[in-house]
């Protein structure tokens, strides 16, 4: 879930290819001992370890329109996995057919 929230930050902010997103603590200090996200030129978002190696065996994400989809290691979109719909500054989970699940917790993104 932590990586999903970081993916959504990529969508709502102006982050460019080859940028990295790091986890921070409550004070705002970067936690280098944890993994990060790496944005590639092809628009995919990969998880990386604390050294910077890309973890191709971990789920990666792709943002299409106003939805965030999980992808497999080859880059195919996994439509059978839950996706997320971005509406304004709120993010809602959707089921496999695209219905918004308002009964699930929503994520609010603050700029």
Secondary structure, 3 states (H helix, E strand, C coil): CHHHHHHHHHHHCCCCCCCEEECECCCCCECCCCCEEEECCCCEEEEECCCCCECCCCCEEEEECCEEEEECCCCCECCCCCEEEEECCEEEEECCCCCECCCCCCEECCC
